[in-house]
Amino acid sequence: MAILPIAKVGNPILRQLSKPVDPDVIGSRKFQEFLDDMFETMFHFEGIGLAAPQVARSEQVVVMECQGTDAIPRTVLINPKIIFYGPIKCEMWEGCLSIDNMRGKVVRPSMVRVQALDRKGVLQDIEANGLYAVCIQHEMDHLLGKLFIDRMADLSTLTQLEEFDAYWREESATVI
């Protein structure tokens, strides 16, 4: 497995619509190795989600996993589509591997239902709540050329990580 370089804010690929993955390539060794490399990269940089545009590939691919109290199961979403947004919203601190050392509050639906192919090419229908739902939306935004800062209604919460740790972390232990 390889650690892939992370595309940072300002890289044009982060602002492009990603292309769907041809289902015929999902089972290939090359594509499966790419998925493994995405997980390895995400863990290396201590993220809980990673989208293909963040590693400079304009493809509709997302990986996620998080251990602990706000656990997110190991998830692969290929060509995902959100088919339902729950009516209740939640506000969470978000960060992004493509925007170094920054956090900001974003309001999103606290429940989503998404359909996507898994790493075997099998169609999945996933209902997610809380952090899992927010993470899905955050990562799928990358496939649409959006960053969490685009979703912030109030930029006054945009915070450097050092200040976040000093002044805000106690407010919410959950950060994407």
SEMI-228087 format. One record per residue (C-alpha): residue in one letter; residue number from 1; x, y, z. Coordinates in pm, 1 decimal, decimal comma. Last residue first. Example, Ala and Ser with C-alpha at 12.3 -4.5 7.8 and 13.67 -1.06 7.14 Angstrom:
2
<r><drenti>S</drenti><tivo>2</tivo><east>1367,0</east><north>-106,0</north><up>714,0</up></r>
<r><drenti>A</drenti><tivo>1</tivo><east>1230,0</east><north>-450,0</north><up>780,0</up></r>
END
This chain:
176
<r><drenti>I</drenti><tivo>176</tivo><east>-1494,4</east><north>1549,6</north><up>1111,2</up></r>
<r><drenti>V</drenti><tivo>175</tivo><east>-1481,2</east><north>1671,1</north><up>1469,2</up></r>
<r><drenti>T</drenti><tivo>174</tivo><east>-1667,9</east><north>1519,9</north><up>1762,0</up></r>
<r><drenti>A</drenti><tivo>173</tivo><east>-1547,2</east><north>1618,1</north><up>2109,3</up></r>
<r><drenti>S</drenti><tivo>172</tivo><east>-1761,6</east><north>1929,2</north><up>2104,3</up></r>
<r><drenti>E</drenti><tivo>171</tivo><east>-1748,2</east><north>2230,9</north><up>2332,3</up></r>
<r><drenti>E</drenti><tivo>170</tivo><east>-1427,2</east><north>2104,7</north><up>2494,9</up></r>
<r><drenti>R</drenti><tivo>169</tivo><east>-1246,6</east><north>2146,2</north><up>2161,3</up></r>
<r><drenti>W</drenti><tivo>168</tivo><east>-1333,2</east><north>2518,4</north><up>2130,9</up></r>
<r><drenti>Y</drenti><tivo>167</tivo><east>-1078,5</east><north>2745,6</north><up>2297,4</up></r>
<r><drenti>A</drenti><tivo>166</tivo><east>-730,3</east><north>2593,7</north><up>2309,6</up></r>
<r><drenti>D</drenti><tivo>165</tivo><east>-773,2</east><north>2302,9</north><up>2068,3</up></r>
<r><drenti>F</drenti><tivo>164</tivo><east>-961,8</east><north>2520,5</north><up>1820,2</up></r>
<r><drenti>E</drenti><tivo>163</tivo><east>-697,7</east><north>2789,6</north><up>1860,5</up></r>
<r><drenti>E</drenti><tivo>162</tivo><east>-423,8</east><north>2545,2</north><up>1759,1</up></r>
<r><drenti>L</drenti><tivo>161</tivo><east>-640,9</east><north>2405,7</north><up>1478,8</up></r>
<r><drenti>Q</drenti><tivo>160</tivo><east>-694,6</east><north>2746,5</north><up>1318,5</up></r>
<r><drenti>T</drenti><tivo>159</tivo><east>-1059,3</east><north>2848,9</north><up>1337,4</up></r>
<r><drenti>L</drenti><tivo>158</tivo><east>-1345,0</east><north>2926,9</north><up>1102,0</up></r>
<r><drenti>T</drenti><tivo>157</tivo><east>-1625,5</east><north>2992,2</north><up>1354,6</up></r>
<r><drenti>S</drenti><tivo>156</tivo><east>-1673,6</east><north>3353,3</north><up>1238,4</up></r>
<r><drenti>L</drenti><tivo>155</tivo><east>-1738,8</east><north>3217,8</north><up>888,6</up></r>
<r><drenti>D</drenti><tivo>154</tivo><east>-2108,1</east><north>3177,6</north><up>967,0</up></r>
<r><drenti>A</drenti><tivo>153</tivo><east>-2321,5</east><north>2982,5</north><up>719,2</up></r>
<r><drenti>M</drenti><tivo>152</tivo><east>-2038,7</east><north>2736,8</north><up>651,0</up></r>
<r><drenti>R</drenti><tivo>151</tivo><east>-2121,0</east><north>2512,9</north><up>355,2</up></r>
<r><drenti>D</drenti><tivo>150</tivo><east>-1852,0</east><north>2651,5</north><up>119,9</up></r>
<r><drenti>I</drenti><tivo>149</tivo><east>-1596,3</east><north>2610,1</north><up>401,6</up></r>
<r><drenti>F</drenti><tivo>148</tivo><east>-1678,9</east><north>2239,4</north><up>402,2</up></r>
<r><drenti>L</drenti><tivo>147</tivo><east>-1544,5</east><north>2208,1</north><up>47,6</up></r>
<r><drenti>K</drenti><tivo>146</tivo><east>-1741,5</east><north>2160,7</north><up>-274,6</up></r>
<r><drenti>G</drenti><tivo>145</tivo><east>-1633,1</east><north>2025,3</north><up>-614,5</up></r>
<r><drenti>L</drenti><tivo>144</tivo><east>-1930,3</east><north>1789,9</north><up>-640,9</up></r>
<r><drenti>L</drenti><tivo>143</tivo><east>-1731,4</east><north>1474,2</north><up>-557,4</up></r>
<r><drenti>H</drenti><tivo>142</tivo><east>-1581,8</east><north>1663,5</north><up>-262,8</up></r>
<r><drenti>D</drenti><tivo>141</tivo><east>-1934,6</east><north>1726,9</north><up>-136,6</up></r>
<r><drenti>M</drenti><tivo>140</tivo><east>-1970,1</east><north>1348,3</north><up>-118,2</up></r>
<r><drenti>E</drenti><tivo>139</tivo><east>-1702,4</east><north>1346,4</north><up>152,0</up></r>
<r><drenti>H</drenti><tivo>138</tivo><east>-1880,6</east><north>1604,0</north><up>368,5</up></r>
<r><drenti>Q</drenti><tivo>137</tivo><east>-2223,3</east><north>1447,0</north><up>313,7</up></r>
<r><drenti>I</drenti><tivo>136</tivo><east>-2100,4</east><north>1098,7</north><up>407,5</up></r>
<r><drenti>C</drenti><tivo>135</tivo><east>-1917,5</east><north>1241,7</north><up>710,4</up></r>
<r><drenti>V</drenti><tivo>134</tivo><east>-2233,3</east><north>1417,6</north><up>829,2</up></r>
<r><drenti>A</drenti><tivo>133</tivo><east>-2435,6</east><north>1097,5</north><up>801,3</up></r>
<r><drenti>Y</drenti><tivo>132</tivo><east>-2171,5</east><north>894,6</north><up>989,8</up></r>
<r><drenti>L</drenti><tivo>131</tivo><east>-2139,6</east><north>1166,7</north><up>1254,6</up></r>
<r><drenti>G</drenti><tivo>130</tivo><east>-2511,7</east><north>1156,4</north><up>1330,1</up></r>
<r><drenti>N</drenti><tivo>129</tivo><east>-2721,3</east><north>908,0</north><up>1135,0</up></r>
<r><drenti>A</drenti><tivo>128</tivo><east>-2671,5</east><north>684,9</north><up>832,1</up></r>
<r><drenti>E</drenti><tivo>127</tivo><east>-2910,5</east><north>478,4</north><up>622,1</up></r>
<r><drenti>I</drenti><tivo>126</tivo><east>-2717,6</east><north>277,6</north><up>365,4</up></r>
<r><drenti>D</drenti><tivo>125</tivo><east>-2849,7</east><north>113,9</north><up>47,8</up></r>
<r><drenti>Q</drenti><tivo>124</tivo><east>-2571,0</east><north>-85,3</north><up>-114,9</up></r>
<r><drenti>L</drenti><tivo>123</tivo><east>-2529,9</east><north>-187,2</north><up>-479,9</up></r>
<r><drenti>V</drenti><tivo>122</tivo><east>-2261,8</east><north>-454,2</north><up>-518,6</up></r>
<r><drenti>G</drenti><tivo>121</tivo><east>-1947,0</east><north>-355,0</north><up>-709,5</up></r>
<r><drenti>K</drenti><tivo>120</tivo><east>-1718,4</east><north>-551,6</north><up>-477,8</up></r>
<r><drenti>R</drenti><tivo>119</tivo><east>-1577,2</east><north>-233,2</north><up>-320,8</up></r>
<r><drenti>D</drenti><tivo>118</tivo><east>-1931,2</east><north>-113,6</north><up>-252,4</up></r>
<r><drenti>L</drenti><tivo>117</tivo><east>-2161,9</east><north>48,0</north><up>-508,4</up></r>
<r><drenti>A</drenti><tivo>116</tivo><east>-2367,4</east><north>336,3</north><up>-381,7</up></r>
<r><drenti>Q</drenti><tivo>115</tivo><east>-2708,6</east><north>430,5</north><up>-247,5</up></r>
<r><drenti>V</drenti><tivo>114</tivo><east>-2734,5</east><north>685,7</north><up>30,0</up></r>
<r><drenti>R</drenti><tivo>113</tivo><east>-2992,0</east><north>755,5</north><up>297,9</up></r>
<r><drenti>V</drenti><tivo>112</tivo><east>-2918,7</east><north>1054,7</north><up>512,4</up></r>
<r><drenti>M</drenti><tivo>111</tivo><east>-2968,0</east><north>1160,9</north><up>873,9</up></r>
<r><drenti>S</drenti><tivo>110</tivo><east>-2836,8</east><north>1454,2</north><up>1078,3</up></r>
<r><drenti>P</drenti><tivo>109</tivo><east>-2900,7</east><north>1701,3</north><up>796,5</up></r>
<r><drenti>R</drenti><tivo>108</tivo><east>-2616,2</east><north>1953,3</north><up>782,2</up></r>
<r><drenti>V</drenti><tivo>107</tivo><east>-2503,5</east><north>2264,7</north><up>969,6</up></r>
<r><drenti>V</drenti><tivo>106</tivo><east>-2130,3</east><north>2337,9</north><up>948,8</up></r>
<r><drenti>K</drenti><tivo>105</tivo><east>-1901,3</east><north>2473,4</north><up>1219,9</up></r>
<r><drenti>G</drenti><tivo>104</tivo><east>-1539,9</east><north>2536,2</north><up>1122,7</up></r>
<r><drenti>R</drenti><tivo>103</tivo><east>-1198,6</east><north>2378,9</north><up>1169,1</up></r>
<r><drenti>M</drenti><tivo>102</tivo><east>-861,2</east><north>2451,7</north><up>1009,3</up></r>
<r><drenti>N</drenti><tivo>101</tivo><east>-519,2</east><north>2286,2</north><up>1037,0</up></r>
<r><drenti>D</drenti><tivo>100</tivo><east>-470,6</east><north>2207,1</north><up>671,8</up></r>
<r><drenti>I</drenti><tivo>99</tivo><east>-758,1</east><north>2238,3</north><up>426,4</up></r>
<r><drenti>S</drenti><tivo>98</tivo><east>-732,1</east><north>1928,6</north><up>203,4</up></r>
<r><drenti>L</drenti><tivo>97</tivo><east>-733,8</east><north>1692,3</north><up>502,8</up></r>
<r><drenti>C</drenti><tivo>96</tivo><east>-1058,9</east><north>1853,8</north><up>605,0</up></r>
<r><drenti>G</drenti><tivo>95</tivo><east>-1210,6</east><north>1983,4</north><up>924,5</up></r>
<r><drenti>E</drenti><tivo>94</tivo><east>-1565,3</east><north>1996,1</north><up>1048,3</up></r>
<r><drenti>W</drenti><tivo>93</tivo><east>-1719,4</east><north>2110,1</north><up>1374,5</up></r>
<r><drenti>M</drenti><tivo>92</tivo><east>-2075,1</east><north>1995,3</north><up>1393,7</up></r>
<r><drenti>E</drenti><tivo>91</tivo><east>-2420,9</east><north>2150,4</north><up>1372,0</up></r>
<r><drenti>C</drenti><tivo>90</tivo><east>-2718,6</east><north>1920,3</north><up>1338,0</up></r>
<r><drenti>K</drenti><tivo>89</tivo><east>-3026,6</east><north>1929,5</north><up>1119,8</up></r>
<r><drenti>I</drenti><tivo>88</tivo><east>-3349,9</east><north>1732,2</north><up>1148,0</up></r>
<r><drenti>P</drenti><tivo>87</tivo><east>-3556,2</east><north>1675,7</north><up>831,3</up></r>
<r><drenti>G</drenti><tivo>86</tivo><east>-3367,6</east><north>1366,5</north><up>714,1</up></r>
<r><drenti>Y</drenti><tivo>85</tivo><east>-3211,2</east><north>1379,1</north><up>368,5</up></r>
<r><drenti>F</drenti><tivo>84</tivo><east>-3303,3</east><north>1105,8</north><up>121,4</up></r>
<r><drenti>I</drenti><tivo>83</tivo><east>-3162,6</east><north>964,9</north><up>-202,5</up></r>
<r><drenti>I</drenti><tivo>82</tivo><east>-2799,8</east><north>1060,1</north><up>-154,8</up></r>
<r><drenti>K</drenti><tivo>81</tivo><east>-2616,9</east><north>922,6</north><up>-455,9</up></r>
<r><drenti>P</drenti><tivo>80</tivo><east>-2284,5</east><north>741,3</north><up>-448,1</up></r>
<r><drenti>N</drenti><tivo>79</tivo><east>-2082,1</east><north>642,4</north><up>-757,5</up></r>
<r><drenti>I</drenti><tivo>78</tivo><east>-1854,7</east><north>424,4</north><up>-541,6</up></r>
<r><drenti>L</drenti><tivo>77</tivo><east>-1894,1</east><north>439,5</north><up>-164,4</up></r>
<r><drenti>V</drenti><tivo>76</tivo><east>-1653,8</east><north>233,8</north><up>46,6</up></r>
<r><drenti>T</drenti><tivo>75</tivo><east>-1722,1</east><north>209,1</north><up>418,3</up></r>
<r><drenti>R</drenti><tivo>74</tivo><east>-1535,4</east><north>71,3</north><up>717,9</up></r>
<r><drenti>P</drenti><tivo>73</tivo><east>-1792,6</east><north>134,0</north><up>989,9</up></r>
<r><drenti>I</drenti><tivo>72</tivo><east>-1814,2</east><north>479,6</north><up>1146,6</up></r>
<r><drenti>A</drenti><tivo>71</tivo><east>-1779,9</east><north>481,9</north><up>1524,0</up></r>
<r><drenti>D</drenti><tivo>70</tivo><east>-1873,7</east><north>790,2</north><up>1724,2</up></r>
<r><drenti>T</drenti><tivo>69</tivo><east>-1774,8</east><north>619,5</north><up>2051,3</up></r>
<r><drenti>G</drenti><tivo>68</tivo><east>-1451,6</east><north>479,4</north><up>1915,1</up></r>
<r><drenti>Q</drenti><tivo>67</tivo><east>-1322,9</east><north>379,5</north><up>1572,9</up></r>
<r><drenti>C</drenti><tivo>66</tivo><east>-1371,8</east><north>576,6</north><up>1251,5</up></r>
<r><drenti>E</drenti><tivo>65</tivo><east>-1387,3</east><north>460,3</north><up>891,1</up></r>
<r><drenti>M</drenti><tivo>64</tivo><east>-1455,9</east><north>621,9</north><up>556,7</up></r>
<r><drenti>V</drenti><tivo>63</tivo><east>-1374,7</east><north>577,3</north><up>186,2</up></r>
<r><drenti>V</drenti><tivo>62</tivo><east>-1523,3</east><north>777,5</north><up>-101,6</up></r>
<r><drenti>V</drenti><tivo>61</tivo><east>-1504,7</east><north>725,6</north><up>-478,3</up></r>
<r><drenti>Q</drenti><tivo>60</tivo><east>-1671,8</east><north>924,3</north><up>-756,6</up></r>
<r><drenti>E</drenti><tivo>59</tivo><east>-1359,9</east><north>983,1</north><up>-964,4</up></r>
<r><drenti>S</drenti><tivo>58</tivo><east>-1152,3</east><north>1291,7</north><up>-1040,6</up></r>
<r><drenti>R</drenti><tivo>57</tivo><east>-832,1</east><north>1155,6</north><up>-894,1</up></r>
<r><drenti>A</drenti><tivo>56</tivo><east>-599,8</east><north>1405,8</north><up>-725,0</up></r>
<r><drenti>V</drenti><tivo>55</tivo><east>-580,0</east><north>1238,9</north><up>-382,1</up></r>
<r><drenti>Q</drenti><tivo>54</tivo><east>-845,1</east><north>1471,6</north><up>-241,6</up></r>
<r><drenti>P</drenti><tivo>53</tivo><east>-1045,2</east><north>1417,5</north><up>-561,1</up></r>
<r><drenti>A</drenti><tivo>52</tivo><east>-1079,1</east><north>1049,5</north><up>-456,3</up></r>
<r><drenti>A</drenti><tivo>51</tivo><east>-1268,9</east><north>1129,1</north><up>-135,4</up></r>
<r><drenti>L</drenti><tivo>50</tivo><east>-1136,4</east><north>1063,0</north><up>213,6</up></r>
<r><drenti>G</drenti><tivo>49</tivo><east>-1307,9</east><north>1006,1</north><up>545,9</up></r>
<r><drenti>I</drenti><tivo>48</tivo><east>-1210,4</east><north>959,9</north><up>910,5</up></r>
<r><drenti>G</drenti><tivo>47</tivo><east>-877,9</east><north>1139,1</north><up>882,7</up></r>
<r><drenti>E</drenti><tivo>46</tivo><east>-561,2</east><north>1074,3</north><up>1081,4</up></r>
<r><drenti>F</drenti><tivo>45</tivo><east>-318,1</east><north>1158,9</north><up>797,2</up></r>
<r><drenti>H</drenti><tivo>44</tivo><east>-184,4</east><north>803,1</north><up>789,1</up></r>
<r><drenti>F</drenti><tivo>43</tivo><east>-534,0</east><north>657,6</north><up>838,0</up></r>
<r><drenti>M</drenti><tivo>42</tivo><east>-672,5</east><north>842,5</north><up>532,8</up></r>
<r><drenti>T</drenti><tivo>41</tivo><east>-366,7</east><north>754,4</north><up>324,1</up></r>
<r><drenti>E</drenti><tivo>40</tivo><east>-391,5</east><north>383,7</north><up>410,6</up></r>
<r><drenti>F</drenti><tivo>39</tivo><east>-764,0</east><north>386,3</north><up>334,9</up></r>
<r><drenti>M</drenti><tivo>38</tivo><east>-702,8</east><north>557,3</north><up>-1,3</up></r>
<r><drenti>D</drenti><tivo>37</tivo><east>-415,8</east><north>318,7</north><up>-80,6</up></r>
<r><drenti>D</drenti><tivo>36</tivo><east>-645,3</east><north>20,2</north><up>-15,3</up></r>
<r><drenti>L</drenti><tivo>35</tivo><east>-905,0</east><north>170,4</north><up>-251,9</up></r>
<r><drenti>F</drenti><tivo>34</tivo><east>-634,5</east><north>229,4</north><up>-515,3</up></r>
<r><drenti>E</drenti><tivo>33</tivo><east>-516,7</east><north>-130,2</north><up>-473,3</up></r>
<r><drenti>Q</drenti><tivo>32</tivo><east>-873,2</east><north>-245,7</north><up>-546,7</up></r>
<r><drenti>F</drenti><tivo>31</tivo><east>-875,7</east><north>-27,5</north><up>-859,0</up></r>
<r><drenti>K</drenti><tivo>30</tivo><east>-546,4</east><north>-170,1</north><up>-989,1</up></r>
<r><drenti>R</drenti><tivo>29</tivo><east>-643,8</east><north>-529,6</north><up>-906,2</up></r>
<r><drenti>S</drenti><tivo>28</tivo><east>-961,0</east><north>-496,8</north><up>-1110,2</up></r>
<r><drenti>G</drenti><tivo>27</tivo><east>-1296,0</east><north>-566,9</north><up>-945,1</up></r>
<r><drenti>I</drenti><tivo>26</tivo><east>-1418,4</east><north>-206,8</north><up>-973,1</up></r>
<r><drenti>V</drenti><tivo>25</tivo><east>-1315,7</east><north>-170,6</north><up>-1339,0</up></r>
<r><drenti>D</drenti><tivo>24</tivo><east>-1641,4</east><north>-299,9</north><up>-1492,0</up></r>
<r><drenti>P</drenti><tivo>23</tivo><east>-1848,8</east><north>-66,3</north><up>-1274,1</up></r>
<r><drenti>D</drenti><tivo>22</tivo><east>-1708,3</east><north>233,0</north><up>-1470,9</up></r>
<r><drenti>V</drenti><tivo>21</tivo><east>-1647,0</east><north>494,1</north><up>-1201,4</up></r>
<r><drenti>P</drenti><tivo>20</tivo><east>-1850,2</east><north>813,9</north><up>-1230,1</up></r>
<r><drenti>K</drenti><tivo>19</tivo><east>-1658,4</east><north>1135,5</north><up>-1302,4</up></r>
<r><drenti>S</drenti><tivo>18</tivo><east>-1596,8</east><north>1396,5</north><up>-1036,8</up></r>
<r><drenti>L</drenti><tivo>17</tivo><east>-1733,0</east><north>1749,8</north><up>-1068,0</up></r>
<r><drenti>Q</drenti><tivo>16</tivo><east>-1440,8</east><north>1987,7</north><up>-1030,1</up></r>
<r><drenti>R</drenti><tivo>15</tivo><east>-1346,7</east><north>2227,7</north><up>-748,5</up></r>
<r><drenti>L</drenti><tivo>14</tivo><east>-1102,3</east><north>1999,6</north><up>-563,8</up></r>
<r><drenti>I</drenti><tivo>13</tivo><east>-931,4</east><north>1920,0</north><up>-895,2</up></r>
<r><drenti>P</drenti><tivo>12</tivo><east>-838,2</east><north>2289,5</north><up>-927,0</up></r>
<r><drenti>N</drenti><tivo>11</tivo><east>-580,7</east><north>2267,4</north><up>-643,7</up></r>
<r><drenti>G</drenti><tivo>10</tivo><east>-638,8</east><north>2582,4</north><up>-437,3</up></r>
<r><drenti>V</drenti><tivo>9</tivo><east>-727,0</east><north>2388,6</north><up>-123,9</up></r>
<r><drenti>K</drenti><tivo>8</tivo><east>-479,2</east><north>2102,4</north><up>-95,7</up></r>
<r><drenti>A</drenti><tivo>7</tivo><east>-456,2</east><north>1777,0</north><up>-290,0</up></r>
<r><drenti>I</drenti><tivo>6</tivo><east>-326,9</east><north>1506,5</north><up>-53,2</up></r>
<r><drenti>P</drenti><tivo>5</tivo><east>-32,9</east><north>1294,0</north><up>-168,3</up></r>
<r><drenti>L</drenti><tivo>4</tivo><east>-97,9</east><north>918,2</north><up>-162,2</up></r>
<r><drenti>I</drenti><tivo>3</tivo><east>46,4</east><north>690,4</north><up>106,8</up></r>
<r><drenti>A</drenti><tivo>2</tivo><east>104,4</east><north>357,4</north><up>-60,3</up></r>
<r><drenti>M</drenti><tivo>1</tivo><east>0,0</east><north>0,0</north><up>0,0</up></r>
END
